[in-house]
Amino acid sequence: MTKTRLADNPETQKAAPKEKNFTNVLKAFAREHGADLIGVAPIERFAEAPAEHHPAAVFPEAKSVLMLGRRILRGALRGMEEGTNLYDYSSYGYTWLERDFIPLLVYRVTQFIEDRGWEAAPLYPYPVEVTPEGIPVASDRPAPNVTVDFNLAAVAAGLGEIGYAGVFLSPEYGPRQRLGMIVTDAELEPDPLFAGKICGRCNQCVNDCPLGAMSGETTVRIAGRSFAVAKMDYDMCGRCKNGAQPNTFHPEGHADRLGAICMRSCVHQLEKDGKTGGSFKQPFRKRTSWKRDCFGKIVVQGEPLPRVGCFNAGQPVDGGGKR
C-alpha cells in the first residue's frame, strides 16, 4: 500500500507557507506552546553576516529565519537582586530555559513546519566567539561549527534592538528573555524591523559594573541597522561575582550576564522609564544594589575599585562569589 506523503496531500498544501495566513497559524501554534516572542526574518537580512555566522551556511536553501523567545521571569531574578539566593536564577532564568524549555518549544514548532512539507533546521545558541572545531568539507563552505548570533538574529526578525551593553533588548521584557532559532525553506511573511527605541543610553550598566568591564565604544550591524555598544573586557567580566554565570554551552563562551548587576540595573531602569511592557505593582529594585569586586569583597559606594591583581583572583565566574 502506497502512502501519500504529507507534502503531496492537497489538504496539506492548502496550509502551505506560501499562503499568507500560514505564518499567522504558525505563530499561533508557537504561542500555544509557550513562545512569548515570535519574529520572522527573510534570509536576505543576514547579508552582512560572515559565512561562519550565517544561517544559510547551515541551510543553503533557507528562505526564512524564525526567532522564538521565552521570557526570564522577573521573580527568577529576585534572589539574585537581593543577594540572598544565587541558585534559583541559574535554573529558572538560565539553564532550564536554555536546555529544556526553549529546545522543547523549538522542537515542537519545527515539527509543525515539517509536518506541512517544509524542512526546518533548529539551531542551538552556541556562542559565536568559539573558534571552529573542524576543517571545511569543501572550498566554498566555512569550517564547522557555524554559529549564528541569536541577539542579532532577533533584531533581524523585528523583535527589538541591541542595547548599549551589547545585549538584545525587547520592548516587552528589556533584556529578560532567552532565544531559540529555526531556519526553514518555508517562505514566511517577514516582520518589519523594530522602529522604536528602548535603550536610552542612561549608562547604568556601565556605571553599576563594579569591575569597570565596559569602556570605549564599538558598533554592531545587522539588517542595515547599526548599534553603538560599549566595548567589553570579557576577561574582567569573567571574574564577575555579581550574578554572571559561566557559559553553559562552551568553555570558550563569554560569561552569561543576564542575571548580573549590569543587566539587573538595566531591568530596573527600563521599567522605571516605562520602556518595557507589563506593569508590576512594585519596582524591581527596592534597595541599594549589592556589589562585589573581583576578589568577592563587598564594594562600598564611593570606594575605588581594585583592578590590579584581579586576574589572579581565582577561578572564573560562579554566579555568587565562591572561588
Beta strands, then each sheet from edge to edge (+ up, - down):
strand 1: 37-42
strand 2: 64-71
strand 3: 120-123
strand 4: 161-162
strand 5: 168-169
strand 6: 177-184
strand 7: 214-222
strand 8: 225-232
sheet 1: 1+ 2- 6+ 3-
sheet 2: 4+ 5-
sheet 3: 7+ 8-
end
